[in-house]
Amino acid sequence: MVHHKVVIIGSGPAGYTAALYLARANLAPVVVTGTLPGGQLMMTPEIENYPGFVAPILTINLMEAMRTQAEHFGAILISDTVLRTDFSHWPFVCYGEENTYMADTVIIATGAMARWLGIPGESRLRGFGVSACATCDGAFFRNKTVAVVGGGNTAVDEALFLSRLAARVYLIHRRGTLRAEAVQQKRLFACENITCLWNKRVVSCQGEKRLNAILLEDTQTGLSETMPLDGLFIAIGHAPATEAFQGQITLAHDGSIITTPGKTHTSIPGVFAAGDVSDPIYRQAITAAGQGCMAALDAEQWLSKSSPSVLK
Ligand SMILES: Cc1cc2nc3c(=O)[nH]c(=O)nc-3n(C[C@H](O)[C@H](O)[C@H](O)COP(=O)(O)OP(=O)(O)OC[C@H]3O[C@@H](n4cnc5c(N)ncnc54)[C@H](O)[C@@H]3O)c2cc1C
């Protein structure tokens, strides 16, 4: 088993940024890439809100540049998936599908996947009218008609955000009441271009190359209708990729990793978390990259100041 100073789990904006900083600090970080090298951003063709690029940039080019930059300074990328970890002893051990990694410090940057409805047409039209992020894709729907699916705070936030861009926003919920906080509901109901569609579920997404309609079913009567639409935003939650860390570090109710506020320290000294896996709020490429930088600096400081004796 090879012993590394730093193992970074995940190769999205958080993982690559942490790798860049640690490689430049001469710590030869190893990045275990997982099954989605480049991270979730690879699921969308272009990005418009990553600072520094006037024109939309192809996400494949952005993530390729992040990877090459980290490798240029000495980061070592390994194609493997971490299945479980043992943080009870130092050095830490990460068990992958292919290899086992021993590490003085670990940065977890495994991201979080949006939950989807799993209905016909949804995955085919993802990025072509179907989205799970209004902050990311809302600007493509200026003066258009869009719908948000969900009944919690995220769905209401997404609907309110979209109401400032789109001509009309429908909030589709399978029940007759929302789970969102009362203050958010008040804002929602006061918004003139938002209409709530109660007791409805989306059955399918329609359109050849782009979404142009959805099939809606009334959960009480069973009647269905086709609804023309330009954009559909699914806001039914995210699933942080934390299976490999179950029982090893403290997780929140939603499965995300709990970190010290304003820092990237987890419940285990020497194990850090960055990006969407520990951030249920912002979930953006730039915030993930920023947290990757923070995790690298926190890990570097921990390595220079701490000894295994701090481990409980
Ligand atoms: C369709 C879509 C469009 C988006 N559009 C935008 C946008 O326009 N602007 C914007 O700022 N943000 C956008 N986002 C959000 C952005 O992609 C995320 O906020 C960002 O990618 C999070 O980065 P991350 O590094 O934390 O995690 P991720 O990018 O999710 O990367 C996680 C990494 O961890 C790896 N991994 C997971 N589990 C394991 C494991 N067990 N072992 C090893 N590796 C593992 C994966 O392979 C992946 O490489 C979009 C997201 C989606 C899904």
The ligand as an SDF file (V2000), in Angstrom:
LIG
                    3D

 53 58  0  0  0  0  0  0  0  0999 V2000
  -26.4950   19.9510  -15.2700 C   0  0  0  0  0  0  0  0  0  0  0  0
  -25.7250   20.8710  -14.3480 C   0  0  0  0  0  0  0  0  0  0  0  0
  -25.4610   22.1670  -14.7300 C   0  0  0  0  0  0  0  0  0  0  0  0
  -24.7270   23.0150  -13.9060 C   0  0  0  0  0  0  0  0  0  0  0  0
  -24.4620   24.2770  -14.3220 N   0  0  0  0  0  0  0  0  0  0  0  0
  -23.6950   25.0760  -13.5540 C   0  0  0  0  0  0  0  0  0  0  0  0
  -23.3630   26.3970  -13.9870 C   0  0  0  0  0  0  0  0  0  0  0  0
  -23.7770   26.8400  -15.0640 O   0  0  0  0  0  0  0  0  0  0  0  0
  -22.5890   27.1450  -13.1660 N   0  0  0  0  0  0  0  0  0  0  0  0
  -22.1120   26.6990  -11.9590 C   0  0  0  0  0  0  0  0  0  0  0  0
  -21.3750   27.4090  -11.2870 O   0  0  0  0  0  0  0  0  0  0  0  0
  -22.4320   25.4670  -11.5110 N   0  0  0  0  0  0  0  0  0  0  0  0
  -23.2210   24.6580  -12.2780 C   0  0  0  0  0  0  0  0  0  0  0  0
  -23.5660   23.4180  -11.8160 N   0  0  0  0  0  0  0  0  0  0  0  0
  -23.1610   23.0230  -10.4620 C   0  0  0  0  0  0  0  0  0  0  0  0
  -21.6850   22.5850  -10.4450 C   0  0  0  0  0  0  0  0  0  0  0  0
  -21.4960   21.5960  -11.4310 O   0  0  0  0  0  0  0  0  0  0  0  0
  -21.3300   22.0430   -9.0780 C   0  0  0  0  0  0  0  0  0  0  0  0
  -21.6200   23.0000   -8.0970 O   0  0  0  0  0  0  0  0  0  0  0  0
  -19.8460   21.6970   -8.9960 C   0  0  0  0  0  0  0  0  0  0  0  0
  -19.4850   20.8100  -10.0290 O   0  0  0  0  0  0  0  0  0  0  0  0
  -19.5120   21.0600   -7.6610 C   0  0  0  0  0  0  0  0  0  0  0  0
  -18.1580   20.7350   -7.6800 O   0  0  0  0  0  0  0  0  0  0  0  0
  -17.5440   19.6320   -6.6970 P   0  0  0  0  0  0  0  0  0  0  0  0
  -16.1020   19.5720   -7.0440 O   0  0  0  0  0  0  0  0  0  0  0  0
  -17.9460   19.9120   -5.3220 O   0  0  0  0  0  0  0  0  0  0  0  0
  -18.2570   18.2520   -7.0780 O   0  0  0  0  0  0  0  0  0  0  0  0
  -18.5560   17.5420   -8.4620 P   0  0  0  0  0  0  0  0  0  0  0  0
  -18.3720   18.4380   -9.6190 O   0  0  0  0  0  0  0  0  0  0  0  0
  -19.8680   16.8690   -8.2930 O   0  0  0  0  0  0  0  0  0  0  0  0
  -17.4200   16.4290   -8.5520 O   0  0  0  0  0  0  0  0  0  0  0  0
  -17.4570   15.3220   -7.7160 C   0  0  0  0  0  0  0  0  0  0  0  0
  -16.3190   14.4030   -8.1050 C   0  0  0  0  0  0  0  0  0  0  0  0
  -16.2190   13.3630   -7.1460 O   0  0  0  0  0  0  0  0  0  0  0  0
  -16.0430   12.1270   -7.7960 C   0  0  0  0  0  0  0  0  0  0  0  0
  -16.5100   11.0830   -6.8700 N   0  0  0  0  0  0  0  0  0  0  0  0
  -17.7530   10.9200   -6.3520 C   0  0  0  0  0  0  0  0  0  0  0  0
  -17.7620    9.8460   -5.5270 N   0  0  0  0  0  0  0  0  0  0  0  0
  -16.4990    9.3420   -5.5310 C   0  0  0  0  0  0  0  0  0  0  0  0
  -15.8800    8.2350   -4.8830 C   0  0  0  0  0  0  0  0  0  0  0  0
  -16.5560    7.4330   -4.0490 N   0  0  0  0  0  0  0  0  0  0  0  0
  -14.5580    7.9890   -5.1240 N   0  0  0  0  0  0  0  0  0  0  0  0
  -13.8690    8.8130   -5.9550 C   0  0  0  0  0  0  0  0  0  0  0  0
  -14.4030    9.8950   -6.5740 N   0  0  0  0  0  0  0  0  0  0  0  0
  -15.7020   10.1450   -6.3700 C   0  0  0  0  0  0  0  0  0  0  0  0
  -16.8100   12.2580   -9.1020 C   0  0  0  0  0  0  0  0  0  0  0  0
  -16.3080   11.3450  -10.0650 O   0  0  0  0  0  0  0  0  0  0  0  0
  -16.5040   13.7090   -9.4610 C   0  0  0  0  0  0  0  0  0  0  0  0
  -15.2890   13.7680  -10.1530 O   0  0  0  0  0  0  0  0  0  0  0  0
  -24.2860   22.5520  -12.6310 C   0  0  0  0  0  0  0  0  0  0  0  0
  -24.5640   21.2410  -12.2280 C   0  0  0  0  0  0  0  0  0  0  0  0
  -25.2750   20.4000  -13.0790 C   0  0  0  0  0  0  0  0  0  0  0  0
  -25.5740   18.9910  -12.6330 C   0  0  0  0  0  0  0  0  0  0  0  0
  1  2  1  0
  2  3  1  0
  2 52  2  0
  3  4  2  0
  4  5  1  0
  4 50  1  0
  5  6  2  0
  6  7  1  0
  6 13  1  0
  7  8  2  0
  7  9  1  0
  9 10  1  0
 10 11  2  0
 10 12  1  0
 12 13  2  0
 13 14  1  0
 14 15  1  0
 14 50  1  0
 15 16  1  0
 16 17  1  0
 16 18  1  0
 18 19  1  0
 18 20  1  0
 20 21  1  0
 20 22  1  0
 22 23  1  0
 23 24  1  0
 24 25  2  0
 24 26  1  0
 24 27  1  0
 27 28  1  0
 28 29  2  0
 28 30  1  0
 28 31  1  0
 31 32  1  0
 32 33  1  0
 33 34  1  0
 33 48  1  0
 34 35  1  0
 35 36  1  0
 35 46  1  0
 36 37  1  0
 36 45  1  0
 37 38  2  0
 38 39  1  0
 39 40  1  0
 39 45  2  0
 40 41  1  0
 40 42  2  0
 42 43  1  0
 43 44  2  0
 44 45  1  0
 46 47  1  0
 46 48  1  0
 48 49  1  0
 50 51  2  0
 51 52  1  0
 52 53  1  0
M  END
$$$$
